[in-house]
Amino acid sequence: MKSFQELDVWKKGHALTLAIYRMTKEFPKDERFGLVSQLRRSAASIGANIAEGFGRRSTKDFIRYLEIAVGSLEETRNYLLLSRDLGYCDERQFESLRPQLDEVGRMLGGLSRSLRAKLLPQPS
């Protein structure tokens, strides 16, 4: 694999980020430097950490960055819950993003497990 852009998990994370950017365009203007900024930053951080870990060229480092991406994913989930509870997005919008959040989480976990298995000593 030549580029992080070939990773399905990066593609799904990027699509999630784009959806969040579109959704937050409708948030109140006074949240531009508050919740909008935090939500966009945490979502963008998912793909950024996948990309950075891929670029490290060390399996151990890549796994570490995938763990950071999981943290960013959960941070994004928290900000989405807050957005819903504040009435900045409705239940339908929130529920439309939940499957994407869950899928990216599963994919990050699967990739991390796969990479960890490569680090284990192989029986001779």
MDAnalysis code that builds the backbone (N, CA, C; Angstrom):
import MDAnalysis as mda
import numpy as np

u = mda.Universe.empty(372, n_residues=124, atom_resindex=np.repeat(np.arange(124), 3), trajectory=True)
u.add_TopologyAttr("name", ["N", "CA", "C"] * 124)
u.add_TopologyAttr("resid", np.arange(1, 125))
u.add_TopologyAttr("resname", ["MET", "LYS", "SER", "PHE", "GLN", "GLU", "LEU", "ASP", "VAL", "TRP", "LYS", "LYS", "GLY", "HIS", "ALA", "LEU", "THR", "LEU", "ALA", "ILE", "TYR", "ARG", "MET", "THR", "LYS", "GLU", "PHE", "PRO", "LYS", "ASP", "GLU", "ARG", "PHE", "GLY", "LEU", "VAL", "SER", "GLN", "LEU", "ARG", "ARG", "SER", "ALA", "ALA", "SER", "ILE", "GLY", "ALA", "ASN", "ILE", "ALA", "GLU", "GLY", "PHE", "GLY", "ARG", "ARG", "SER", "THR", "LYS", "ASP", "PHE", "ILE", "ARG", "TYR", "LEU", "GLU", "ILE", "ALA", "VAL", "GLY", "SER", "LEU", "GLU", "GLU", "THR", "ARG", "ASN", "TYR", "LEU", "LEU", "LEU", "SER", "ARG", "ASP", "LEU", "GLY", "TYR", "CYS", "ASP", "GLU", "ARG", "GLN", "PHE", "GLU", "SER", "LEU", "ARG", "PRO", "GLN", "LEU", "ASP", "GLU", "VAL", "GLY", "ARG", "MET", "LEU", "GLY", "GLY", "LEU", "SER", "ARG", "SER", "LEU", "ARG", "ALA", "LYS", "LEU", "LEU", "PRO", "GLN", "PRO", "SER"])
u.atoms.positions = np.array([
    [0.853, -1.165, 0.000],
    [0.000, 0.000, 0.000],
    [0.907, 1.239, 0.000],
    [0.616, 2.152, -0.900],
    [1.494, 3.304, -1.084],
    [1.057, 4.543, -0.301],
    [-0.227, 4.648, -0.002],
    [-0.735, 5.871, 0.598],
    [-1.834, 5.567, 1.610],
    [-1.913, 6.396, 2.641],
    [-2.997, 6.271, 3.620],
    [-4.348, 6.418, 2.940],
    [-4.399, 7.119, 1.807],
    [-5.666, 7.344, 1.110],
    [-6.256, 6.058, 0.544],
    [-5.456, 5.008, 0.506],
    [-5.944, 3.703, 0.040],
    [-6.628, 2.914, 1.161],
    [-6.462, 3.348, 2.387],
    [-7.056, 2.638, 3.524],
    [-8.555, 2.919, 3.601],
    [-9.349, 1.866, 3.667],
    [-10.800, 2.033, 3.768],
    [-11.187, 2.801, 5.023],
    [-10.479, 2.573, 6.121],
    [-10.808, 3.274, 7.363],
    [-10.561, 4.772, 7.222],
    [-9.519, 5.157, 6.497],
    [-9.290, 6.591, 6.276],
    [-10.414, 7.170, 5.419],
    [-10.818, 6.445, 4.371],
    [-11.896, 6.919, 3.490],
    [-13.191, 7.129, 4.280],
    [-13.518, 6.185, 5.154],
    [-14.746, 6.298, 5.960],
    [-14.629, 7.446, 6.963],
    [-13.466, 7.593, 7.567],
    [-13.254, 8.697, 8.499],
    [-13.337, 10.044, 7.802],
    [-12.813, 10.109, 6.594],
    [-12.864, 11.347, 5.809],
    [-14.315, 11.693, 5.453],
    [-15.077, 10.673, 5.059],
    [-16.495, 10.897, 4.736],
    [-17.262, 11.393, 5.966],
    [-16.956, 10.841, 7.127],
    [-17.580, 11.292, 8.371],
    [-17.240, 12.758, 8.633],
    [-15.987, 13.116, 8.444],
    [-15.556, 14.500, 8.656],
    [-16.290, 15.450, 7.718],
    [-16.414, 15.076, 6.467],
    [-17.134, 15.917, 5.501],
    [-18.593, 16.098, 5.919],
    [-19.213, 15.020, 6.392],
    [-20.611, 15.101, 6.838],
    [-20.743, 16.045, 8.033],
    [-19.784, 16.011, 8.930],
    [-19.822, 16.883, 10.100],
    [-19.608, 18.341, 9.693],
    [-18.701, 18.581, 8.767],
    [-18.506, 19.952, 8.275],
    [-19.799, 20.486, 7.657],
    [-20.485, 19.647, 6.872],
    [-21.745, 20.091, 6.260],
    [-22.799, 20.378, 7.328],
    [-22.905, 19.500, 8.298],
    [-23.914, 19.663, 9.336],
    [-23.658, 20.921, 10.171],
    [-22.408, 21.180, 10.517],
    [-22.108, 22.306, 11.407],
    [-22.238, 23.659, 10.720],
    [-22.406, 23.686, 9.405],
    [-22.673, 24.954, 8.713],
    [-23.967, 25.583, 9.212],
    [-24.863, 24.753, 9.721],
    [-26.179, 25.211, 10.180],
    [-26.204, 25.579, 11.661],
    [-25.111, 25.407, 12.366],
    [-25.070, 25.727, 13.793],
    [-25.126, 27.243, 13.986],
    [-25.520, 27.672, 15.184],
    [-25.561, 29.120, 15.448],
    [-24.185, 29.768, 15.231],
    [-24.201, 30.973, 14.735],
    [-22.948, 31.698, 14.449],
    [-22.105, 31.898, 15.703],
    [-22.758, 32.056, 16.854],
    [-21.976, 32.272, 18.071],
    [-21.249, 31.016, 18.550],
    [-21.491, 29.884, 17.905],
    [-20.769, 28.645, 18.218],
    [-19.598, 28.400, 17.269],
    [-19.359, 29.305, 16.347],
    [-18.312, 29.112, 15.340],
    [-16.954, 28.822, 15.979],
    [-16.616, 29.527, 17.058],
    [-15.323, 29.333, 17.710],
    [-15.417, 28.412, 18.918],
    [-16.600, 27.899, 19.167],
    [-16.816, 26.988, 20.283],
    [-17.043, 25.576, 19.788],
    [-18.276, 25.157, 19.858],
    [-18.621, 23.781, 19.534],
    [-18.331, 23.420, 18.079],
    [-18.581, 24.320, 17.157],
    [-18.301, 24.029, 15.742],
    [-16.814, 23.730, 15.559],
    [-15.984, 24.570, 16.126],
    [-14.537, 24.392, 16.014],
    [-14.090, 23.076, 16.659],
    [-14.584, 22.790, 17.849],
    [-14.200, 21.569, 18.556],
    [-14.650, 20.319, 17.801],
    [-15.875, 20.350, 17.310],
    [-16.423, 19.193, 16.599],
    [-15.672, 18.944, 15.300],
    [-15.426, 19.986, 14.552],
    [-14.683, 19.840, 13.299],
    [-13.253, 19.377, 13.559],
    [-12.624, 19.928, 14.578],
    [-11.251, 19.566, 14.893],
    [-11.150, 18.091, 15.293],
    [-12.056, 17.642, 16.147],
    [-11.991, 16.247, 16.591],
    [-12.279, 15.291, 15.439],
    [-13.213, 15.638, 14.574],
    [-13.522, 14.775, 13.426],
    [-12.342, 14.725, 12.454],
    [-11.766, 15.878, 12.160],
    [-10.626, 15.921, 11.240],
    [-9.425, 15.183, 11.813],
    [-9.333, 15.139, 13.122],
    [-8.221, 14.474, 13.789],
    [-8.240, 12.958, 13.581],
    [-9.394, 12.396, 13.334],
    [-9.485, 10.949, 13.105],
    [-8.638, 10.579, 11.889],
    [-8.944, 11.187, 10.760],
    [-8.188, 10.899, 9.536],
    [-6.746, 11.354, 9.611],
    [-6.514, 12.476, 10.283],
    [-5.149, 12.997, 10.400],
    [-4.262, 12.018, 11.166],
    [-4.798, 11.409, 12.210],
    [-3.997, 10.451, 12.972],
    [-3.779, 9.145, 12.216],
    [-4.751, 8.731, 11.441],
    [-4.553, 7.557, 10.589],
    [-3.425, 7.852, 9.593],
    [-3.485, 9.013, 8.968],
    [-2.471, 9.393, 7.983],
    [-1.086, 9.500, 8.624],
    [-1.018, 10.153, 9.780],
    [0.277, 10.328, 10.426],
    [0.863, 8.984, 10.853],
    [0.035, 8.121, 11.414],
    [0.507, 6.796, 11.809],
    [0.996, 5.997, 10.617],
    [0.273, 6.069, 9.520],
    [0.687, 5.374, 8.295],
    [2.054, 5.876, 7.846],
    [2.263, 7.172, 7.945],
    [3.512, 7.775, 7.501],
    [4.701, 7.469, 8.378],
    [4.470, 6.976, 9.571],
    [5.576, 6.667, 10.486],
    [6.371, 5.451, 10.038],
    [5.784, 4.618, 9.250],
    [6.446, 3.432, 8.699],
    [6.910, 2.433, 9.750],
    [6.361, 2.543, 10.937],
    [6.624, 1.583, 12.004],
    [5.278, 1.059, 12.469],
    [5.132, -0.241, 12.502],
    [3.864, -0.838, 12.903],
    [3.474, -0.405, 14.308],
    [4.439, -0.388, 15.211],
    [4.165, 0.007, 16.594],
    [3.664, 1.453, 16.655],
    [4.302, 2.345, 15.912],
    [3.856, 3.738, 15.874],
    [2.476, 3.862, 15.232],
    [2.246, 3.103, 14.163],
    [0.957, 3.147, 13.483],
    [-0.154, 2.758, 14.457],
    [0.062, 1.707, 15.233],
    [-0.931, 1.271, 16.211],
    [-1.203, 2.380, 17.222],
    [-0.150, 3.042, 17.669],
    [-0.308, 4.138, 18.631],
    [-1.184, 5.250, 18.057],
    [-0.959, 5.607, 16.805],
    [-1.759, 6.660, 16.181],
    [-3.200, 6.207, 15.929],
    [-3.398, 4.930, 15.681],
    [-4.765, 4.423, 15.550],
    [-5.503, 4.549, 16.875],
    [-4.798, 4.322, 17.982],
    [-5.410, 4.490, 19.300],
    [-5.792, 5.951, 19.537],
    [-4.958, 6.862, 19.083],
    [-5.275, 8.283, 19.203],
    [-6.493, 8.619, 18.344],
    [-6.579, 8.004, 17.162],
    [-7.733, 8.215, 16.285],
    [-9.017, 7.741, 16.962],
    [-8.943, 6.646, 17.700],
    [-10.117, 6.159, 18.447],
    [-10.529, 7.203, 19.485],
    [-9.558, 7.795, 20.151],
    [-9.871, 8.857, 21.113],
    [-10.555, 10.033, 20.446],
    [-10.071, 10.410, 19.272],
    [-10.692, 11.511, 18.522],
    [-12.102, 11.151, 18.078],
    [-12.303, 9.898, 17.722],
    [-13.635, 9.430, 17.333],
    [-14.609, 9.568, 18.507],
    [-14.182, 9.165, 19.685],
    [-15.059, 9.257, 20.854],
    [-15.284, 10.709, 21.263],
    [-14.275, 11.542, 21.085],
    [-14.441, 12.973, 21.336],
    [-15.496, 13.545, 20.381],
    [-15.439, 13.127, 19.132],
    [-16.426, 13.562, 18.141],
    [-17.822, 13.106, 18.542],
    [-17.922, 11.857, 18.983],
    [-19.221, 11.328, 19.425],
    [-19.776, 12.174, 20.582],
    [-18.912, 12.538, 21.520],
    [-19.330, 13.366, 22.644],
    [-19.855, 14.721, 22.171],
    [-19.129, 15.374, 21.268],
    [-19.562, 16.686, 20.778],
    [-20.859, 16.587, 19.975],
    [-21.054, 15.474, 19.296],
    [-22.318, 15.289, 18.576],
    [-23.482, 15.131, 19.547],
    [-23.261, 14.385, 20.625],
    [-24.295, 14.263, 21.654],
    [-24.624, 15.628, 22.257],
    [-23.600, 16.401, 22.537],
    [-23.803, 17.740, 23.075],
    [-24.569, 18.614, 22.085],
    [-24.209, 18.521, 20.809],
    [-24.891, 19.295, 19.763],
    [-26.371, 18.939, 19.700],
    [-26.651, 17.648, 19.785],
    [-28.050, 17.199, 19.778],
    [-28.790, 17.722, 21.003],
    [-28.164, 17.586, 22.168],
    [-28.823, 17.978, 23.413],
    [-29.035, 19.488, 23.512],
    [-28.196, 20.258, 22.834],
    [-28.363, 21.717, 22.795],
    [-29.338, 22.160, 21.705],
    [-29.786, 21.207, 20.893],
    [-30.740, 21.519, 19.838],
    [-30.105, 22.074, 18.571],
    [-28.793, 21.922, 18.422],
    [-28.120, 22.419, 17.219],
    [-28.256, 21.449, 16.052],
    [-28.490, 20.207, 16.364],
    [-28.838, 19.228, 15.319],
    [-29.992, 18.405, 15.879],
    [-30.825, 17.926, 15.006],
    [-31.974, 17.159, 15.487],
    [-31.612, 15.679, 15.590],
    [-32.527, 14.933, 16.143],
    [-32.304, 13.498, 16.369],
    [-32.025, 12.773, 15.057],
    [-32.714, 13.159, 13.994],
    [-32.509, 12.523, 12.685],
    [-31.079, 12.724, 12.198],
    [-30.564, 13.943, 12.312],
    [-29.182, 14.219, 11.893],
    [-28.195, 13.411, 12.746],
    [-28.428, 13.418, 14.036],
    [-27.556, 12.677, 14.940],
    [-27.566, 11.195, 14.598],
    [-28.761, 10.635, 14.432],
    [-28.881, 9.203, 14.141],
    [-28.295, 8.840, 12.773],
    [-28.277, 9.787, 11.843],
    [-27.693, 9.494, 10.531],
    [-26.169, 9.378, 10.606],
    [-25.555, 9.998, 11.617],
    [-24.102, 9.924, 11.780],
    [-23.652, 8.751, 12.654],
    [-24.541, 8.267, 13.493],
    [-24.176, 7.184, 14.415],
    [-23.609, 5.954, 13.690],
    [-24.231, 5.461, 12.608],
    [-23.657, 4.291, 11.931],
    [-22.240, 4.551, 11.395],
    [-21.987, 5.769, 10.933],
    [-20.648, 6.098, 10.454],
    [-19.647, 6.073, 11.603],
    [-20.013, 6.651, 12.733],
    [-19.144, 6.623, 13.909],
    [-18.842, 5.183, 14.316],
    [-19.879, 4.367, 14.379],
    [-19.706, 2.971, 14.793],
    [-18.837, 2.203, 13.808],
    [-19.052, 2.425, 12.523],
    [-18.274, 1.710, 11.507],
    [-16.795, 2.096, 11.566],
    [-16.518, 3.378, 11.669],
    [-15.123, 3.819, 11.753],
    [-14.478, 3.230, 13.012],
    [-15.206, 3.203, 14.107],
    [-14.685, 2.609, 15.337],
    [-14.347, 1.138, 15.166],
    [-15.246, 0.393, 14.541],
    [-14.982, -1.032, 14.296],
    [-13.772, -1.213, 13.383],
    [-13.688, -0.388, 12.362],
    [-12.581, -0.508, 11.409],
    [-11.242, -0.167, 12.062],
    [-11.232, 0.860, 12.908],
    [-9.996, 1.203, 13.622],
    [-9.572, 0.049, 14.529],
    [-10.528, -0.539, 15.228],
    [-10.225, -1.681, 16.088],
    [-9.716, -2.873, 15.306],
    [-10.335, -3.150, 14.174],
    [-9.916, -4.280, 13.345],
    [-8.517, -4.090, 12.782],
    [-8.238, -2.885, 12.305],
    [-6.907, -2.617, 11.762],
    [-5.863, -2.708, 12.862],
    [-6.169, -2.180, 14.019],
    [-5.244, -2.238, 15.148],
    [-4.966, -3.690, 15.556],
    [-6.001, -4.497, 15.646],
    [-5.819, -5.920, 15.992],
    [-4.971, -6.632, 14.952],
    [-5.234, -6.347, 13.697],
    [-4.469, -6.968, 12.615],
    [-2.986, -6.596, 12.692],
    [-2.721, -5.341, 12.965],
    [-1.323, -4.894, 13.062],
    [-0.644, -5.474, 14.298],
    [-1.384, -5.585, 15.406],
    [-0.812, -6.182, 16.619],
    [-0.437, -7.634, 16.375],
    [-1.258, -8.339, 15.618],
    [-0.967, -9.740, 15.320],
    [0.336, -9.876, 14.543],
    [0.646, -8.892, 13.711],
    [1.894, -8.926, 12.956],
    [3.110, -8.749, 13.860],
    [2.920, -8.098, 14.986],
    [4.022, -7.860, 15.916],
    [4.349, -9.080, 16.770],
    [3.400, -10.013, 16.870],
    [3.630, -11.203, 17.691],
    [4.669, -12.100, 17.030],
    [5.508, -12.713, 17.844],
    [6.494, -13.645, 17.258],
    [5.786, -14.800, 16.571],
    [6.232, -15.115, 15.399],
    [5.645, -16.223, 14.631],
    [6.261, -17.535, 15.079],
    [5.422, -18.580, 15.262],
    [5.962, -19.883, 15.677],
    [6.878, -20.443, 14.574],
    [7.959, -21.072, 15.015],
    [8.897, -21.622, 14.016],
    [8.706, -23.083, 13.787],
])
